[in-house]
Amino acid sequence: MSNSLSSKILGGNLVLRIAIGMGLGILLALVSPSWAESVGVLGQFFVKSLRAIAPVLVFFLVMASIANKEFGSDSKLKPILVLYLLGTFVAALTAVALSMMFPTTLQLVDSPDGLAPPEGVAQVLKTLIFNLVDNPLNALSNANFIGILAWSIGLGIALRHAAPSTKTLLNDFSNAVSFVVKVVIAFAPIGVFGLVAETVATNGIGAFVGYGRLLAVLLGAMALVAFVLNPLLVFWKIRRNPYPLVWTCLRESGVTAFFTRSSAANIPVNMGLSKRLGLKEEIYSVSIPLGANINMAGAAITITVLTLAAAYTQGIQPDFGTALLLSFVAAICACGASGVAGGSLLLIPLACSLFNIPNDIAAQVIGVGFVIGVIQDSAETALNSSTDVLFTAAVSMAEDNK
């Protein structure tokens, strides 16, 4: 009975249920604005749940991933890893460029006035350094994500030499927290219903104009990376037309990932495609799972675009130095993105902290992310997962051509 109930809560088509929740929220706001404002508590409860679980998720997920990760010794893994990290950083830079070309503001509920923006990159770096050395318990309790990330990385590196039983315990904690996140996200349709109803009732249907523009910037950046920048990186490796390989990866991996919305769930698909491409099993059996954890171009784009949208909404105009720093932070954050649907949204507060944007505002931006996530998260996962095979194949082909 409990297993059946659990499968009903966690299973099903989340995209369809979020779309239905979004539609019902708009309908309620148009029919009865007073009731719509009342059910806004559902959205607030959902956002508060995300805020509560996000710090614990980042801490255990990153620490367990580093402590348990086996990178292998084959010489081909290093250039694949370089492509993963370079592609993620280039994606973040692309998102910064498009966000500055098409700045987007959002309609948020209860936005505080008098927010003091950072005066430049020097102040941002000072804040960053101070947050890095925060007490770990204080960082967790205050949701200081930069401090959490620093401690989780440091402990993860130290625990790489721990006993196997300790690593297993870390993995169990990570899996347990990830399960709680899945449960919270399973109620996203109800949260989105409340968020949309309250937003439309408070700001009118015009609030979705900003969401549409935001989604256009997100998908535009992902398309630019998938069809222009990734092919350029592949051409740099194989020195011939990259598009046959690009189209194969998008068609056979990207389409599946679009609907599963999980890089981890798409690992068997990517391994099967790697085998059909004639890649060596000892390479792709390591690089594909590794890519599902750290090759997160789509997540970097999501974090960057939504963070800059939050900054523009608060009247903050980032300079070039701060935007460049954001690209680094977004790329690092993306590597710690959860494997569950919408996992990259939980890391937005970390990037928002660079601009002194409060967690309350960052949490509302996460809510906006879930509203547009019907399309955004599917496209993000498709880009992430298809690129795992693309870069693995590119390095393998380059080595074979030598």
Secondary structure as GFF3:
##gff-version 3
##sequence-region A 1 402
A	DSSP	alpha_helix	2	10	.	.	.	ID=ss1
A	DSSP	alpha_helix	14	31	.	.	.	ID=ss2
A	DSSP	alpha_helix	33	38	.	.	.	ID=ss3
A	DSSP	alpha_helix	40	68	.	.	.	ID=ss4
A	DSSP	alpha_helix	77	101	.	.	.	ID=ss5
A	DSSP	alpha_helix	121	132	.	.	.	ID=ss6
A	DSSP	alpha_helix	136	141	.	.	.	ID=ss7
A	DSSP	alpha_helix	145	158	.	.	.	ID=ss8
A	DSSP	three_ten_helix	159	161	.	.	.	ID=ss9
A	DSSP	alpha_helix	164	186	.	.	.	ID=ss10
A	DSSP	alpha_helix	188	203	.	.	.	ID=ss11
A	DSSP	alpha_helix	207	224	.	.	.	ID=ss12
A	DSSP	pi_helix	225	229	.	.	.	ID=ss13
A	DSSP	alpha_helix	230	238	.	.	.	ID=ss14
A	DSSP	alpha_helix	243	249	.	.	.	ID=ss15
A	DSSP	pi_helix	250	254	.	.	.	ID=ss16
A	DSSP	alpha_helix	255	260	.	.	.	ID=ss17
A	DSSP	alpha_helix	267	276	.	.	.	ID=ss18
A	DSSP	alpha_helix	281	294	.	.	.	ID=ss19
A	DSSP	alpha_helix	297	313	.	.	.	ID=ss20
A	DSSP	alpha_helix	320	335	.	.	.	ID=ss21
A	DSSP	three_ten_helix	343	347	.	.	.	ID=ss22
A	DSSP	alpha_helix	348	352	.	.	.	ID=ss23
A	DSSP	three_ten_helix	353	355	.	.	.	ID=ss24
A	DSSP	alpha_helix	359	400	.	.	.	ID=ss25
###
